[in-house]
Amino acid sequence: MVSDDSEKAEFLEERRGKFNGQGDAVILPSTVEEVQRVVRCCASHQRPIVPQGGNTGLCGGAVSRPGEVLINLRRLNRILDIDPINDTMTVQAGCVLANIQQAAIESGRHFSLSLGAEGTCQIGGNLSTNAGGINVLRYGNAREQVLGLQAVLPDGRLWNDLTELRKNNTGYDLKSLLIGAEGTLGIITAAVLKLHPKPQQIETAFVALRDLEASLELLTLARAKSGGALSGFELVPQMGVELAERHVPRCSNPLPGDHRWYVIMVYSGTGLELRTILENTLASSFEKGTVTDAVISSSEAQTAQIWGIREGLVEAQLQEGERYTYDVAVKVSQVPDFIHRASALAEQRMPGIRPYPFGHVGDGNIHLSLFQPPGYDPARFRSRLPEFDTLIFDLVHELKGSFSAEHGIGLLKIAEMTDYKDPVGLSMMRAIKQAIDPLNIMNPGKVVATQSACQTSSRQ
Ligand SMILES: Cc1cc2nc3c(=O)[nH]c(=O)nc-3n(C[C@H](O)[C@H](O)[C@H](O)COP(=O)(O)OP(=O)(O)OC[C@H]3O[C@@H](n4cnc5c(N)ncnc54)[C@H](O)[C@@H]3O)c2cc1C
């Protein structure tokens, strides 16, 4: 148990300052049995529990409130087994993602999940949020990286399904329920993860595009010609490059010039002439006018420079002032349409607002920030958030997209669950929650609030 208030702060603080964590107790169990004991004790006193990993989540799912007990998994951080023939790794939930990636590399394998917070987030948190990241295009979300799971249920029982099987059709897929449940159905304590061959070649290019539509033309060609080697395709706006260069030390544009849109393309694999394939794709795109300029990295330093811009454009947002942020998904073919329409709607509603779309265009997941117009009163800007939420989420809904692509629901998007989710699906979720957690003590109020809480929180 962490009792010192200053030590508690790192577990209670929410990194974007949107929520004020105030849990009564912070507990750091070091064994699965300890997790079970704490959960049983909480269940017998009907004390709400908040599971927590690296606390990098962006929707307030790991935020605890008065009266709640926060259980952070960081001490359950052992890699239990690596089986290079079965291509699996069994890990405890508190393992930091970057350590898992490193352990895979050291045994000549590859673990594909990769995201900006990988030096801090834990695999338990990644699975609980069904994290996405930069390799979804090739390998899928976190859910697709899992064969088996172990979790402590809200009554303290241990559900132990650490199976290493690739075929196992024995009823409901319970692990898929816990993955993406954001800690509302139980505390994940361990998982069996899928590994892949370690790519012998990785080619990274920074590519300037004719326009936004050109991103889809290039994506389609790259997918057709790369023999399945295309693993990353990230959209970078000119404004992102400018902000990264302005606000983040050591960030510099690998391709200076007047270009509105760029993509970062990554090919990875073994035994293919990836560089030649990439060069050919870029050359034919250049001839067609889809691509206006490009650089293929020729050194680790240049690759770091390219990824520095991608990471820098996220970091730079924090320095640029007030903004609304959206993590949405649409069909890949609708990405340009969504970006154009969302930007136009926002600009009409608030002249001078600065749209800043970027992200995983290869899988249809766009991170859209809307920066306040220069000189606009910050308090007034903040007060207009609900208006812009409706504007953007209505558009996403019209396009049959998702109001939360990869970050989840947490406390942040509870209202959108009732506003945009299919009511039948939502009632099935409530029934599942009620069946597994009848006392409603496991991360209550997150993802599926009770009917009455939903009614009060739903936006008008
Ligand atoms: C710079 C930056 C970049 C990011 N990039 C991406 C990205 O590209 N893609 C993406 O998907 N996300 C991204 N994120 C968001 C975040 O990193 C992910 O959501 C991550 O998966 C959260 O992991 P965590 O261990 O920090 O979980 P936490 O923030 O601690 O918790 C997240 C949720 O999971 C629950 N939880 C945590 N551990 C457990 C457990 N063991 N059992 C049950 N429930 C648990 C919590 O209760 C909470 O609801 C980014 C965040 C930052 C700060």
The ligand as a MOL file (V3000), in Angstrom:
LIG
                    3D

  0  0  0     0  0            999 V3000
M  V30 BEGIN CTAB
M  V30 COUNTS 53 58 0 0 0
M  V30 BEGIN ATOM
M  V30 1 C 2.2340 9.7260 -25.8780 0
M  V30 2 C 1.1060 8.7380 -25.9400 0
M  V30 3 C 0.8970 8.0410 -27.1220 0
M  V30 4 C -0.1500 7.1020 -27.1890 0
M  V30 5 N -0.3240 6.4240 -28.3630 0
M  V30 6 C -1.3070 5.5120 -28.4360 0
M  V30 7 C -1.5010 4.7700 -29.6460 0
M  V30 8 O -0.8330 4.9700 -30.6470 0
M  V30 9 N -2.4790 3.8290 -29.6460 0
M  V30 10 C -3.2630 3.5850 -28.5490 0
M  V30 11 O -4.1130 2.6970 -28.6080 0
M  V30 12 N -3.1070 4.2870 -27.4030 0
M  V30 13 C -2.1550 5.2310 -27.3200 0
M  V30 14 N -1.9960 5.9310 -26.1660 0
M  V30 15 C -2.9180 5.7080 -25.0240 0
M  V30 16 C -2.3930 4.6960 -23.9800 0
M  V30 17 O -0.9980 4.6220 -23.9990 0
M  V30 18 C -2.9990 3.3180 -24.2240 0
M  V30 19 O -4.3850 3.3810 -24.0130 0
M  V30 20 C -2.4100 2.2210 -23.3380 0
M  V30 21 O -2.8620 0.9700 -23.8410 0
M  V30 22 C -2.7830 2.3380 -21.8630 0
M  V30 23 O -1.9700 1.4580 -21.1080 0
M  V30 24 P -1.6530 1.7620 -19.5640 0
M  V30 25 O -0.8760 0.6030 -19.0310 0
M  V30 26 O -1.0320 3.0740 -19.4010 0
M  V30 27 O -3.1030 1.7270 -18.9550 0
M  V30 28 P -3.7850 2.7270 -17.8890 0
M  V30 29 O -3.8110 4.1030 -18.4200 0
M  V30 30 O -3.1840 2.5360 -16.5590 0
M  V30 31 O -5.2740 2.1350 -17.8750 0
M  V30 32 C -6.0840 2.1940 -19.0170 0
M  V30 33 C -7.3680 1.4010 -18.7430 0
M  V30 34 O -7.0750 0.0190 -18.5760 0
M  V30 35 C -7.4530 -0.4350 -17.2570 0
M  V30 36 N -6.3750 -1.3370 -16.8070 0
M  V30 37 C -5.0530 -1.0880 -16.7270 0
M  V30 38 N -4.3850 -2.1900 -16.3580 0
M  V30 39 C -5.3180 -3.1700 -16.1870 0
M  V30 40 C -5.2620 -4.5390 -15.8190 0
M  V30 41 N -4.1250 -5.1480 -15.5480 0
M  V30 42 N -6.4300 -5.2370 -15.7540 0
M  V30 43 C -7.6210 -4.6370 -16.0290 0
M  V30 44 N -7.7210 -3.3440 -16.3770 0
M  V30 45 C -6.5890 -2.6200 -16.4720 0
M  V30 46 C -7.6010 0.8150 -16.4250 0
M  V30 47 O -8.5430 0.6330 -15.3920 0
M  V30 48 C -8.0700 1.8170 -17.4620 0
M  V30 49 O -9.4690 1.6860 -17.6510 0
M  V30 50 C -0.9800 6.8830 -26.0580 0
M  V30 51 C -0.7580 7.5940 -24.8730 0
M  V30 52 C 0.2650 8.5070 -24.8170 0
M  V30 53 C 0.4840 9.2300 -23.5310 0
M  V30 END ATOM
M  V30 BEGIN BOND
M  V30 1 1 1 2
M  V30 2 1 2 3
M  V30 3 2 2 52
M  V30 4 2 3 4
M  V30 5 1 4 5
M  V30 6 1 4 50
M  V30 7 2 5 6
M  V30 8 1 6 7
M  V30 9 1 6 13
M  V30 10 2 7 8
M  V30 11 1 7 9
M  V30 12 1 9 10
M  V30 13 2 10 11
M  V30 14 1 10 12
M  V30 15 2 12 13
M  V30 16 1 13 14
M  V30 17 1 14 15
M  V30 18 1 14 50
M  V30 19 1 15 16
M  V30 20 1 16 17
M  V30 21 1 16 18
M  V30 22 1 18 19
M  V30 23 1 18 20
M  V30 24 1 20 21
M  V30 25 1 20 22
M  V30 26 1 22 23
M  V30 27 1 23 24
M  V30 28 2 24 25
M  V30 29 1 24 26
M  V30 30 1 24 27
M  V30 31 1 27 28
M  V30 32 2 28 29
M  V30 33 1 28 30
M  V30 34 1 28 31
M  V30 35 1 31 32
M  V30 36 1 32 33
M  V30 37 1 33 34
M  V30 38 1 33 48
M  V30 39 1 34 35
M  V30 40 1 35 36
M  V30 41 1 35 46
M  V30 42 1 36 37
M  V30 43 1 36 45
M  V30 44 2 37 38
M  V30 45 1 38 39
M  V30 46 1 39 40
M  V30 47 2 39 45
M  V30 48 1 40 41
M  V30 49 2 40 42
M  V30 50 1 42 43
M  V30 51 2 43 44
M  V30 52 1 44 45
M  V30 53 1 46 47
M  V30 54 1 46 48
M  V30 55 1 48 49
M  V30 56 2 50 51
M  V30 57 1 51 52
M  V30 58 1 52 53
M  V30 END BOND
M  V30 END CTAB
M  END
